[in-house]
Amino acid sequence: MSETCDQNCSGCGETCSERKTSPKDFLEQPHVMSRVKKVIGIVSGKGGVGKSLVTSLMAVEMNRRGYHTAILDADVTGPSIPKAFGIRTQPETNEYGLLPIRTKTEIDIMSINLLLEDETDPVLWRGPILANTVKQFWTEVIWEDVDFMFIDMPPGTGDVPLTVFQSIPIDGILVVTSPQELVSMIVGKAVKMAKMMNIPIIGLVENYSYFKCPDNGKEYRIFGESHIDEVAAAHQLKVQARLPIDPRLAAATDRGMIELYAGDWLHELAQELEGMIPAGSEPVGTHRN
């Protein structure tokens, strides 16, 4: 270390043992032909809370508002995005790179399941290979004129979430949770990881919040009383949405028809995301054929 060192490693060209690494040093550049305005990560502290569902619904909601949306499926060992959209086609390549699959409503998607011979084939890879695959989805796929990219992250705080946070310029994350009290601890881990990585947290989305009986209109808390307000207050976060248990939504997802499902629970969140696009900047989706 130089005697004149001011601890500002980002502006220093010297190499020394005390050099501090900035998170920005790990950022990977997207494909030279890609153009992505905003990247939103969808995370959860544990599996099975509906993270992929929220990812899909947000991509559909923003797409309906005229934005060109995309989903990068980073949940390599548990990819469910293609199933929700009814996609089975393998991606094509050209001389420049890999092209994402486009859904019926022109949402661009890249998932490991689209590259497997059989969608039920397991992905038996170790952490570094999983993480590198996600980086390749960012650097080698041509994401053309995307307003909002949603990244479906694997649960927890392991190799792949860390790689995404370090390698891709995330503009904000949504943390998906469920009503159980146990979730408060698990959400805390995901939130603290994001804060340690200096990733903005847009807020919380609670799934399985209630079931509304079609016969009497009453709402029933199948998983018990919600603790999301307590969790939000503990971390100074906003509760962005509460999603009910809806058999129609489950059926639409199972049939690969999530783009046809209509629900208004994410409208306010979508409006907040719209505010991330600079004023006077038209969605590129409005100019696409």
C-alpha positions in Angstrom: 0.0 0.0 0.0 1.3 3.4 -0.9 1.9 6.0 1.9 -0.4 8.3 0.0 -3.3 5.8 -0.3 -6.7 7.3 0.2 -8.5 4.0 0.3 -10.3 4.8 -2.9 -9.5 1.6 -4.8 -11.9 2.2 -7.6 -9.9 5.2 -8.8 -6.5 3.5 -8.3 -4.5 1.6 -10.8 -2.0 0.1 -8.3 -2.1 -3.6 -7.4 -1.6 -4.4 -3.8 -2.6 -7.0 -1.2 -4.8 -4.5 0.6 -6.8 -3.6 -2.5 -10.6 -3.6 -1.9 -12.8 -5.1 -4.5 -15.9 -3.2 -5.5 -19.1 -5.1 -6.4 -19.0 -3.3 -9.8 -15.7 -5.0 -10.6 -17.6 -8.3 -11.1 -20.3 -6.8 -13.5 -20.5 -8.7 -16.8 -21.4 -6.8 -19.9 -24.5 -7.9 -21.8 -24.3 -9.1 -25.3 -23.2 -6.3 -27.6 -26.5 -6.4 -29.4 -28.6 -6.4 -26.2 -30.5 -3.5 -25.0 -32.1 -3.8 -21.6 -33.4 -0.8 -19.7 -34.4 -2.2 -16.3 -33.6 -5.4 -14.5 -35.7 -6.6 -11.6 -34.8 -9.7 -9.6 -37.5 -11.8 -8.0 -36.1 -13.5 -4.9 -37.2 -15.6 -1.9 -35.5 -17.0 1.1 -37.0 -20.4 0.6 -38.6 -22.5 -2.1 -42.2 -23.1 -2.8 -43.5 -19.6 -2.0 -44.5 -18.6 -5.6 -41.4 -16.8 -6.8 -41.7 -18.0 -10.4 -45.4 -17.2 -10.3 -44.7 -13.6 -9.3 -42.0 -13.4 -12.0 -44.4 -14.6 -14.7 -47.3 -12.4 -13.6 -45.1 -9.3 -13.5 -43.8 -9.9 -17.0 -47.3 -10.4 -18.2 -48.6 -7.3 -16.4 -45.9 -5.0 -17.7 -46.3 -6.5 -21.2 -50.0 -5.6 -21.2 -49.0 -2.0 -20.4 -47.0 -1.8 -23.6 -43.6 -2.6 -22.4 -41.4 -5.2 -24.0 -40.6 -7.7 -21.1 -38.3 -10.6 -20.8 -37.6 -13.3 -18.2 -34.2 -14.7 -17.5 -34.8 -17.9 -15.6 -31.9 -18.2 -13.2 -33.5 -21.0 -11.2 -31.4 -23.5 -13.2 -32.2 -26.6 -11.1 -35.8 -25.8 -10.7 -36.9 -24.0 -13.9 -40.7 -23.6 -14.2 -41.0 -20.5 -16.4 -41.4 -22.4 -19.7 -44.2 -24.5 -18.3 -46.2 -21.5 -17.2 -46.0 -20.0 -20.7 -46.5 -23.3 -22.5 -43.1 -23.1 -24.3 -41.4 -26.2 -25.6 -39.4 -24.8 -28.5 -35.6 -24.8 -28.3 -33.9 -21.5 -28.8 -32.2 -20.7 -32.1 -28.8 -19.3 -32.7 -27.4 -17.1 -35.4 -23.9 -15.9 -36.1 -24.0 -13.4 -33.3 -25.4 -15.4 -30.4 -28.4 -17.2 -28.8 -31.9 -15.9 -29.3 -34.6 -16.1 -26.6 -37.9 -17.8 -27.2 -40.8 -15.4 -27.7 -44.2 -16.3 -26.2 -47.6 -15.8 -27.7 -47.7 -12.2 -26.4 -44.0 -11.6 -27.3 -42.4 -11.9 -24.0 -38.8 -13.1 -24.4 -37.7 -16.0 -22.3 -34.5 -17.9 -21.7 -34.4 -21.0 -19.4 -32.2 -24.0 -19.1 -35.3 -26.2 -19.7 -35.5 -24.9 -23.2 -32.0 -26.3 -23.9 -32.7 -29.8 -22.5 -33.8 -32.8 -24.6 -36.5 -33.6 -22.1 -38.0 -30.9 -19.8 -37.9 -33.5 -16.9 -34.1 -34.1 -17.3 -32.4 -33.1 -14.0 -29.6 -30.6 -14.0 -26.9 -32.3 -12.0 -24.3 -29.5 -11.9 -22.3 -28.0 -9.1 -22.6 -24.4 -8.0 -19.9 -22.8 -10.2 -21.3 -24.3 -13.3 -24.8 -23.2 -12.4 -23.6 -19.7 -11.8 -21.6 -19.6 -15.0 -24.7 -20.7 -16.9 -26.7 -17.8 -15.6 -23.9 -15.4 -16.6 -24.0 -16.8 -20.1 -27.8 -16.2 -20.2 -26.9 -12.5 -19.7 -23.7 -12.2 -21.9 -24.4 -14.6 -24.8 -28.2 -14.2 -25.3 -29.3 -11.3 -27.5 -32.0 -9.5 -25.5 -33.3 -7.1 -28.0 -35.0 -3.8 -26.9 -36.2 -4.9 -23.5 -37.9 -2.4 -21.2 -38.1 -4.7 -18.2 -36.2 -7.9 -17.6 -37.4 -10.1 -14.7 -34.9 -12.5 -13.3 -36.4 -15.6 -11.6 -33.8 -16.3 -8.9 -33.3 -19.6 -7.1 -34.3 -19.6 -3.5 -31.8 -18.9 -0.7 -28.5 -17.0 -0.6 -26.2 -19.4 -2.4 -23.9 -19.3 -5.5 -26.4 -18.4 -8.1 -28.1 -15.4 -6.3 -24.6 -14.1 -5.4 -23.5 -14.4 -9.0 -26.6 -12.6 -10.2 -26.2 -9.8 -7.7 -22.5 -9.4 -8.6 -22.6 -10.0 -12.4 -25.8 -8.3 -13.6 -26.7 -4.7 -13.0 -29.9 -5.2 -10.9 -32.1 -2.1 -10.6 -34.1 -3.6 -7.7 -35.5 -6.8 -6.2 -38.9 -8.0 -5.1 -38.9 -10.4 -2.2 -41.7 -13.1 -2.4 -42.9 -14.6 0.9 -45.8 -16.5 2.4 -47.9 -15.8 5.6 -46.2 -18.2 8.0 -44.3 -16.8 11.0 -41.2 -18.8 10.1 -40.9 -16.7 6.9 -39.8 -13.6 8.9 -36.4 -15.2 9.6 -36.0 -16.4 6.0 -37.0 -13.1 4.5 -34.5 -11.4 6.8 -31.7 -13.4 5.3 -32.6 -12.5 1.7 -33.1 -8.8 2.6 -29.8 -8.6 4.5 -28.0 -10.2 1.5 -29.4 -7.7 -0.8 -28.4 -4.8 1.5 -24.9 -6.2 1.8 -24.7 -6.2 -2.0 -26.1 -2.7 -2.3 -29.2 -3.9 -4.3 -32.3 -1.7 -3.9 -35.3 -3.6 -2.4 -38.5 -2.5 -4.1 -40.7 -4.3 -1.5 -42.4 -7.5 -0.5 -45.0 -9.6 -2.2 -47.0 -12.1 -0.2 -48.3 -15.1 -1.9 -51.0 -17.5 -0.5 -52.4 -14.6 1.5 -56.0 -15.8 1.6 -58.6 -17.8 -0.2 -61.8 -16.1 -1.2 -64.7 -18.5 -1.2 -66.8 -18.2 -4.4 -69.9 -19.3 -2.5 -70.0 -16.8 0.3 -67.4 -14.2 -0.7 -65.5 -14.6 2.6 -61.7 -14.6 2.8 -60.1 -17.5 4.7 -56.5 -17.5 5.9 -55.5 -21.0 4.9 -51.9 -20.6 6.1 -52.7 -18.7 9.2 -52.6 -15.0 9.9 -50.1 -13.0 7.9 -46.9 -11.7 9.4 -45.8 -9.7 6.4 -46.6 -6.3 7.9 -44.3 -7.1 10.9 -41.5 -8.2 8.5 -41.9 -5.1 6.4 -41.8 -2.9 9.4 -38.7 -4.6 10.8 -36.8 -3.9 7.6 -38.4 -0.6 6.6 -39.9 -2.1 3.5 -43.2 -1.7 1.6 -45.7 -4.5 1.1 -46.3 -4.2 -2.6 -49.0 -6.9 -3.1 -50.9 -9.7 -1.5 -51.8 -12.6 -3.8 -54.7 -15.0 -3.0 -54.9 -18.7 -3.5 -56.8 -18.9 -6.8 -57.5 -22.3 -8.4 -58.0 -20.5 -11.7 -54.5 -19.2 -11.6 -53.1 -22.6 -10.8 -55.0 -24.1 -13.7 -53.8 -21.4 -16.1 -50.2 -22.0 -15.0 -50.5 -25.8 -15.3 -51.9 -25.4 -18.9 -49.2 -22.9 -20.0 -51.7 -20.2 -20.3 -50.6 -17.7 -17.7 -50.7 -14.9 -20.3 -54.5 -15.2 -20.5 -55.0 -14.9 -16.7 -56.4 -11.6 -15.5 -56.0 -10.3 -11.9 -55.5 -6.8 -10.5 -53.3 -7.6 -7.4 -50.1 -6.3 -9.1 -51.5 -3.1 -10.6 -50.1 -0.8 -8.0 -46.7 -2.5 -8.1 -46.7 -2.2 -11.9 -47.3 1.5 -11.7 -44.4 1.9 -9.3 -42.1 0.0 -11.8 -43.3 2.3 -14.6 -41.9 5.2 -12.5 -38.4 3.6 -13.0 -38.6 4.5 -16.7 -37.4 8.1 -17.3 -40.1 10.6 -18.1 -40.5 11.1 -21.9 -38.9 7.7 -22.6 -41.4 5.6 -24.6 -41.6 1.9 -24.0 -39.7 0.1 -26.8 -42.6 -2.3 -26.9 -44.7 0.3 -28.5 -42.4 0.3 -31.5 -42.1 -3.4 -32.0 -43.9 -5.3 -34.8 
